[in-house]
């Protein structure tokens, strides 16, 4: 005669967010009802596990995964829960429960209205009920997507509209209307962009007139460019973003398609742009002493009457922090002389600020060997004129590659600031 093992129960109560399961009982209501069942059936509950988490995806509920591990380790062998769908709404978690039943580690699942054991019929019924819960989830997802598609086809974009519009609800109906406080500013923004004004100029104008979003947030430069590229303003929208699926909006456009296309054309950066993708020696290394923004490089070509244009490299504050930063432009030639002067000063006064990377050491050794060969050829004893780091700096700045020059600049182990075309060690802020 088989001895029936003592049943040790764990009460498991779960509820998702209100948007997922509006009709489901609260966790404490489930606990209260199942404690009443336990008292009526003479069930001893060893532990209660509560969880606010969706059961749509397997292996994502911490409390449920802990419950499965406790059953595997023999802490519990039975589960008390309100309904089968509290345990599983997906095939993975259902499979774990059934496997534990097959291994005789999970002996019984008791719900409010029925129980399930390892008998084929009860186990089959459990699988049907949990599979039905999964089917409801899948159908709910399809219905939501179908509803969103229908809304898009009617011309209403899901989610909050861009700056210049807001959602309105009247008599239970929702629509998107032009924001009377911001719509005309957006129209002016497109006109300014059409006439060639840059995003930075528009942001400066926004700051001057105190223009903000409906949450009183200042409009950043990146948001401005996103707005100028958003087809919603001329009456179309893409949903989902990146899908390539466009819909005709039912909202009032703020600009015409022609204006939008002209602005879009102005925003296109030529492939052979002066910005980015070029090797500037001091790019990303120097900081503006006046406002703390980065120093960037730029090519400029001076026209000559009978010769090809002459190229010059200039550096200047990026003005990312202060559009009216007073720091002037400076040529790369001037900066090179400044760097040589600064390194000479560091080498004499604070040599501890010069840090030699292994690559830099190798290059300096190569320079020294080359220098010795030249001096010996000229019958000069190299020992009489020992080189200094500053000598190598002068050589590299005249003859070296961009990478070699940048290694020299980076050898100065402290932040370098640019002020009035001079390199200094501290900001003016």
C-alpha positions as CSV (number, residue, x, y, z in Angstrom):
1,X,0.0,0.0,0.0
2,X,1.4,3.4,-1.1
3,X,1.8,5.9,1.7
4,X,0.4,9.3,0.6
5,X,2.9,12.1,1.2
6,X,1.9,15.0,3.4
7,X,0.8,18.0,1.2
8,X,2.8,21.2,1.9
9,X,1.1,24.1,0.2
10,X,2.4,27.4,-1.0
11,X,-0.2,30.1,-1.7
12,X,0.6,31.9,-4.9
13,X,-1.3,35.2,-5.8
14,X,-0.5,37.2,-8.9
15,X,-1.9,40.2,-10.8
16,X,-0.6,42.1,-13.8
17,X,-1.1,45.9,-14.3
18,X,-4.6,47.3,-14.5
19,X,-4.2,47.8,-18.3
20,X,-3.4,44.1,-18.8
21,X,-6.0,42.6,-16.5
22,X,-8.8,45.0,-15.5
23,X,-11.2,42.3,-14.4
24,X,-8.7,40.2,-12.3
25,X,-9.0,40.2,-8.5
26,X,-6.5,42.2,-6.5
27,X,-3.6,40.2,-4.9
28,X,-5.0,40.6,-1.4
29,X,-8.5,39.6,-2.5
30,X,-7.0,36.4,-4.0
31,X,-5.1,35.7,-0.7
32,X,-8.2,36.3,1.4
33,X,-10.4,34.0,-0.7
34,X,-7.8,31.2,-0.9
35,X,-7.1,31.4,2.9
36,X,-10.9,30.8,3.3
37,X,-10.6,27.8,1.0
38,X,-7.6,26.5,3.0
39,X,-9.6,26.8,6.2
40,X,-12.6,25.0,4.7
41,X,-10.5,22.2,3.2
42,X,-8.2,21.8,6.1
43,X,-5.2,22.9,4.0
44,X,-2.1,24.1,5.9
45,X,-0.4,27.0,4.0
46,X,3.4,27.0,4.7
47,X,4.2,30.2,2.7
48,X,2.5,32.9,0.7
49,X,4.1,34.3,-2.5
50,X,2.7,37.6,-4.0
51,X,3.6,38.9,-7.4
52,X,2.7,41.9,-9.6
53,X,3.9,40.7,-13.0
54,X,2.6,39.6,-16.4
55,X,2.6,35.9,-17.1
56,X,2.7,36.4,-20.9
57,X,6.3,35.4,-21.2
58,X,8.0,32.4,-19.6
59,X,10.8,32.7,-17.1
60,X,10.2,36.4,-16.3
61,X,8.4,36.2,-12.9
62,X,10.8,36.1,-10.0
63,X,8.3,34.9,-7.4
64,X,7.0,32.2,-9.7
65,X,10.5,31.0,-10.6
66,X,11.3,30.9,-6.9
67,X,8.2,28.8,-6.4
68,X,9.3,26.3,-9.0
69,X,12.8,26.0,-7.5
70,X,11.2,25.4,-4.0
71,X,9.1,22.6,-5.4
72,X,12.2,21.0,-7.1
73,X,14.1,21.2,-3.8
74,X,11.2,19.7,-1.9
75,X,10.2,22.7,0.2
76,X,6.6,22.5,-1.2
77,X,4.7,19.8,-3.1
78,X,1.4,21.6,-3.7
79,X,0.2,25.0,-4.8
80,X,-2.9,26.9,-3.7
81,X,-4.0,29.6,-6.2
82,X,-7.1,31.4,-7.3
83,X,-7.2,30.1,-10.9
84,X,-5.0,28.2,-13.4
85,X,-4.3,31.4,-15.3
86,X,-2.6,32.9,-12.2
87,X,0.1,30.3,-12.7
88,X,0.6,30.4,-16.4
89,X,-0.5,32.2,-19.5
90,X,2.4,30.8,-21.7
91,X,3.6,27.4,-22.9
92,X,7.0,27.6,-21.1
93,X,5.7,28.0,-17.6
94,X,2.9,25.5,-18.2
95,X,5.5,23.0,-19.4
96,X,7.5,23.5,-16.2
97,X,4.4,22.8,-14.0
98,X,3.5,19.6,-16.0
99,X,7.1,18.4,-15.8
100,X,7.1,18.8,-12.0
101,X,3.9,16.8,-11.9
102,X,5.4,14.0,-14.1
103,X,8.4,13.9,-11.7
104,X,5.9,13.6,-8.8
105,X,7.4,16.7,-7.1
106,X,4.2,18.7,-7.6
107,X,1.4,16.6,-6.3
108,X,-1.6,18.9,-6.3
109,X,-2.7,22.3,-7.6
110,X,-5.8,23.6,-5.7
111,X,-7.8,26.5,-7.1
112,X,-11.0,28.1,-5.9
113,X,-13.3,25.8,-7.8
114,X,-11.3,22.7,-8.7
115,X,-8.1,20.7,-8.1
116,X,-5.5,19.2,-10.4
117,X,-3.3,16.1,-9.7
118,X,-1.0,14.0,-11.8
119,X,-3.9,11.9,-13.2
120,X,-4.0,12.1,-17.0
121,X,-7.5,13.7,-17.1
122,X,-6.9,16.4,-14.5
123,X,-3.5,17.2,-16.0
124,X,-5.0,17.5,-19.5
125,X,-7.7,19.8,-18.2
126,X,-5.0,22.0,-16.5
127,X,-3.2,22.2,-19.8
128,X,-6.4,23.2,-21.6
129,X,-7.3,25.9,-19.2
130,X,-3.8,27.4,-19.2
131,X,-3.7,27.2,-23.0
132,X,-7.0,29.0,-23.2
133,X,-5.5,31.8,-21.1
134,X,-2.6,31.9,-23.6
135,X,-5.1,32.1,-26.5
136,X,-6.8,35.0,-24.8
137,X,-3.5,36.8,-24.5
138,X,-2.6,36.2,-28.1
139,X,-6.0,37.4,-29.3
140,X,-5.8,40.4,-27.1
141,X,-2.4,41.3,-28.7
142,X,-3.9,40.9,-32.2
143,X,-7.0,43.0,-31.3
144,X,-4.8,45.8,-29.9
145,X,-2.7,45.8,-33.1
146,X,-5.8,45.7,-35.2
147,X,-7.2,48.6,-33.3
148,X,-4.0,50.7,-33.7
149,X,-4.0,50.0,-37.5
150,X,-7.7,51.1,-37.7
151,X,-6.9,54.3,-35.8
152,X,-4.0,55.0,-38.1
153,X,-6.1,54.4,-41.2
154,X,-8.6,56.9,-39.8
155,X,-5.8,59.4,-39.6
156,X,-5.1,59.5,-35.9
157,X,-1.5,58.8,-34.8
158,X,-1.3,56.7,-31.5
159,X,0.6,58.3,-28.7
160,X,1.3,62.0,-27.8
161,X,1.5,64.4,-30.8
162,X,4.7,66.5,-31.4
163,X,5.1,70.0,-30.1
164,X,2.6,72.4,-31.6
165,X,-0.3,70.0,-31.2
166,X,-2.1,68.3,-28.3
167,X,-4.7,65.6,-27.7
168,X,-8.2,66.8,-26.9
169,X,-11.1,64.9,-25.5
170,X,-14.7,66.2,-25.9
171,X,-17.9,64.3,-25.3
172,X,-15.9,61.1,-25.0
173,X,-14.3,61.6,-28.4
174,X,-10.5,62.2,-28.9
175,X,-8.8,64.2,-31.6
176,X,-5.6,66.1,-32.2
177,X,-5.7,69.9,-32.5
178,X,-3.2,72.7,-33.1
179,X,-1.8,74.1,-29.9
180,X,-2.9,77.8,-30.1
181,X,0.1,78.9,-27.9
182,X,2.7,77.0,-29.9
183,X,1.4,76.2,-33.4
184,X,2.3,79.6,-34.9
185,X,5.8,79.3,-33.5
186,X,6.3,76.0,-35.2
187,X,5.2,77.6,-38.5
188,X,7.7,80.4,-38.0
189,X,10.4,77.8,-37.2
190,X,9.9,76.1,-40.6
191,X,9.9,79.5,-42.4
192,X,13.2,80.4,-40.7
193,X,14.7,76.9,-41.6
194,X,13.5,77.4,-45.2
195,X,15.3,80.7,-45.4
196,X,18.6,79.0,-44.4
197,X,18.7,79.5,-40.6
198,X,20.5,76.7,-38.8
199,X,19.2,74.7,-35.9
200,X,21.4,76.6,-33.5
201,X,20.0,79.9,-34.7
202,X,16.5,78.6,-34.2
203,X,17.3,77.4,-30.7
204,X,18.7,80.8,-29.8
205,X,15.5,82.4,-31.1
206,X,13.4,79.9,-29.0
207,X,15.4,80.9,-25.9
208,X,14.9,84.6,-26.6
209,X,11.1,84.3,-26.9
210,X,10.9,81.8,-24.0
211,X,9.5,79.0,-26.1
212,X,9.1,75.7,-24.3
213,X,7.1,72.4,-24.6
214,X,3.7,72.0,-22.8
215,X,5.7,70.6,-19.8
216,X,7.7,73.9,-19.7
217,X,10.9,72.1,-21.0
218,X,13.4,74.0,-23.1
219,X,13.7,72.7,-26.7
220,X,17.1,71.1,-27.3
221,X,19.0,71.3,-30.5
222,X,18.4,67.6,-31.3
223,X,14.6,68.0,-30.8
224,X,14.6,71.0,-33.2
225,X,16.2,68.8,-35.9
226,X,13.7,66.0,-35.2
227,X,10.8,68.4,-35.5
228,X,12.1,69.8,-38.8
229,X,12.2,66.2,-40.2
230,X,8.8,65.2,-38.8
231,X,6.2,64.7,-41.6
232,X,3.4,65.1,-39.1
233,X,3.7,68.8,-39.5
234,X,2.6,68.7,-43.2
235,X,-0.1,66.1,-42.6
236,X,1.4,62.6,-42.7
237,X,2.9,60.2,-40.1
238,X,4.8,57.0,-40.0
239,X,3.7,54.2,-37.6
240,X,5.5,52.4,-36.2
241,X,8.6,54.6,-36.5
242,X,11.1,53.0,-38.9
243,X,8.5,50.8,-40.5
244,X,8.2,52.8,-43.7
245,X,4.4,52.7,-43.4
246,X,2.9,56.2,-43.8
247,X,-0.7,57.3,-43.1
248,X,-2.6,60.5,-44.1
249,X,-3.3,62.4,-40.9
250,X,-6.7,63.8,-40.0
251,X,-5.1,66.7,-38.1
252,X,-4.6,70.2,-39.4
253,X,-1.2,70.6,-41.1
254,X,1.0,73.5,-39.9
255,X,3.1,73.7,-43.0
256,X,2.8,72.7,-46.7
257,X,4.5,69.7,-48.3
258,X,6.6,72.1,-50.4
259,X,7.9,74.0,-47.4
260,X,8.7,70.8,-45.6
261,X,10.6,69.4,-48.7
262,X,12.6,72.6,-49.0
263,X,13.6,72.5,-45.3
264,X,14.5,68.9,-45.7
265,X,16.7,69.7,-48.6
266,X,18.4,72.4,-46.6
267,X,19.2,69.9,-43.8
268,X,21.0,67.5,-46.1
269,X,24.7,67.5,-45.4
270,X,26.8,67.0,-48.6
271,X,28.9,63.9,-48.8
272,X,32.1,65.9,-49.0
273,X,31.2,68.0,-46.0
274,X,33.6,70.3,-44.2
275,X,32.4,68.8,-40.9
276,X,33.4,65.4,-39.4
277,X,35.4,62.5,-40.9
278,X,38.6,64.6,-41.1
279,X,41.8,64.3,-39.1
280,X,42.3,67.5,-37.2
281,X,45.3,67.4,-34.8
282,X,43.6,69.3,-31.9
283,X,40.1,67.9,-32.5
284,X,38.5,66.7,-29.2
285,X,41.5,67.6,-27.1
286,X,41.2,71.3,-26.4
287,X,38.4,72.9,-24.4
288,X,37.0,76.4,-24.6
289,X,38.2,78.4,-21.6
290,X,35.2,80.7,-21.7
291,X,32.3,78.4,-21.9
292,X,33.6,74.8,-21.5
293,X,32.5,73.5,-24.9
294,X,34.7,71.4,-27.1
295,X,37.1,73.0,-29.7
296,X,36.5,71.8,-33.3
297,X,38.4,72.1,-36.5
298,X,37.3,73.4,-39.9
299,X,38.8,73.7,-43.3
300,X,38.6,77.1,-45.1
301,X,39.8,77.9,-48.6
302,X,41.1,81.3,-49.5
303,X,40.6,82.2,-53.2
304,X,43.6,83.4,-55.2
305,X,43.5,85.2,-58.5
306,X,45.8,83.0,-60.7
307,X,46.3,80.0,-58.4
308,X,44.1,77.3,-56.9
309,X,42.5,78.1,-53.5
310,X,44.8,77.8,-50.6
311,X,43.7,75.6,-47.7
312,X,43.8,76.8,-44.1
313,X,42.7,74.9,-41.0
314,X,41.0,76.9,-38.2
315,X,39.9,75.9,-34.8
316,X,37.1,77.5,-32.8
317,X,34.6,76.9,-30.0
318,X,31.8,74.6,-31.0
319,X,29.4,76.9,-29.2
320,X,27.4,74.0,-27.9
321,X,27.1,75.6,-24.5
322,X,27.0,79.3,-25.4
323,X,26.1,80.3,-28.9
324,X,27.6,83.8,-28.3
325,X,30.9,82.5,-27.0
326,X,33.5,85.3,-27.5
327,X,36.5,83.1,-28.2
328,X,38.0,83.9,-31.7
329,X,39.0,81.5,-34.4
330,X,42.7,80.4,-34.4
331,X,44.8,78.8,-37.2
332,X,46.4,75.4,-36.8
333,X,49.8,77.1,-37.3
334,X,49.2,79.4,-34.4
335,X,48.0,76.5,-32.2
336,X,51.1,74.5,-33.1
337,X,53.4,77.3,-32.0
338,X,51.4,77.6,-28.8
339,X,51.7,73.9,-28.1
340,X,55.5,74.0,-28.5
341,X,55.6,76.9,-26.1
342,X,53.4,75.2,-23.6
343,X,55.3,71.9,-23.7
344,X,58.6,73.8,-23.3
345,X,57.1,75.4,-20.2
346,X,55.8,72.1,-18.8
347,X,59.1,70.4,-19.4
348,X,61.0,73.1,-17.5
349,X,58.6,73.8,-14.7
350,X,56.4,70.7,-14.2
351,X,57.9,67.7,-16.0
352,X,55.6,65.4,-14.0
353,X,52.8,66.5,-16.3
354,X,54.5,64.9,-19.3
355,X,53.4,61.3,-19.6
356,X,55.1,59.0,-22.2
357,X,53.1,56.2,-23.6
358,X,54.9,53.1,-24.8
359,X,54.2,54.1,-28.4
360,X,55.5,57.6,-27.8
361,X,58.7,56.3,-26.2
362,X,59.3,54.1,-29.2
363,X,58.9,57.1,-31.5
364,X,61.2,59.3,-29.4
365,X,63.9,56.6,-29.5
366,X,63.6,56.4,-33.3
367,X,63.9,60.2,-33.5
368,X,67.0,60.1,-31.3
369,X,68.7,57.5,-33.5
370,X,67.9,59.5,-36.6
371,X,69.2,62.6,-34.9
372,X,72.5,60.9,-33.9
373,X,73.0,59.7,-37.4
374,X,72.6,63.3,-38.8
375,X,74.9,64.8,-36.2
376,X,77.6,62.2,-36.7
377,X,77.5,62.8,-40.5
378,X,78.1,66.4,-39.7
379,X,81.1,65.5,-37.3
380,X,79.1,66.6,-34.3
381,X,79.2,64.6,-31.1
382,X,75.5,63.8,-30.1
383,X,76.6,63.8,-26.5
384,X,77.3,67.5,-26.7
385,X,73.7,68.3,-27.7
386,X,71.4,65.9,-25.9
387,X,67.9,66.1,-27.2
388,X,64.9,67.2,-25.1
389,X,61.3,66.2,-25.5
390,X,60.6,69.7,-26.9
391,X,63.0,69.0,-29.7
392,X,61.0,65.9,-30.6
393,X,57.8,68.0,-30.4
394,X,59.2,70.6,-32.9
395,X,60.2,67.8,-35.3
396,X,56.8,66.0,-35.1
397,X,54.9,69.2,-35.6
398,X,56.8,70.0,-38.7
399,X,57.3,66.5,-40.2
400,X,55.0,64.1,-38.4
401,X,51.6,62.5,-39.2
402,X,48.4,63.6,-37.6
403,X,48.5,60.5,-35.3
404,X,52.1,61.4,-34.2
405,X,51.1,65.0,-33.6
406,X,48.0,63.9,-31.5
407,X,50.2,61.6,-29.4
408,X,52.4,64.6,-28.6
409,X,49.4,66.7,-27.5
410,X,48.0,63.8,-25.4
411,X,51.4,63.4,-23.7
412,X,50.4,66.5,-21.6
413,X,48.6,64.8,-18.8
414,X,46.2,67.6,-17.9
415,X,43.3,69.4,-19.5
416,X,44.2,72.0,-22.1
417,X,42.1,75.1,-22.5
418,X,42.0,77.6,-25.4
419,X,41.7,81.3,-24.6
420,X,42.4,84.2,-26.9
421,X,44.4,82.0,-29.3
422,X,46.6,80.7,-26.4
423,X,46.8,77.4,-24.6
424,X,46.3,77.7,-20.8
425,X,45.9,75.2,-18.0
426,X,42.6,76.3,-16.4
427,X,39.2,77.6,-17.5
428,X,37.9,81.1,-17.0
429,X,34.6,79.9,-15.7
